[in-house]
């Protein structure tokens, strides 16, 4: 389907010591439940954000962090 890749050059930026991917999904609550049932580590819990997303962050078995969001409304 649809996918976007955003790359940003930020001089002086200190990268995190882990990889991060950002996903926009149609049902963030369902994906959160699947991650929980599979025993994946939830790094940041599911909540509505003030910037218009319902989101959470989980860690895959290799330690990569996946930031998942769904637009509110």
Steps between C-alpha positions, in 0.01 A plus 500: 500500500615842597831568672716804561864525601612821669870575536629808679848647519551656842854626562612428855213257565589213735341179378331265744692180583221298335313499167158665483225457242172692493180338375156646439229236530122478472440334838767584758301339782490164320874508426574595861301197617685268258837630624391454860374145436827410328697620801679784321643772723279809498741794538236776508140410579199559278356850540356796314767760425450877490630504140198306369607135515409202712835327533734259675857374461606137515832321465544207260705191600815659346468814712367727223236745619182538300297817558140430394231761453148556375348843435237599757147564378 
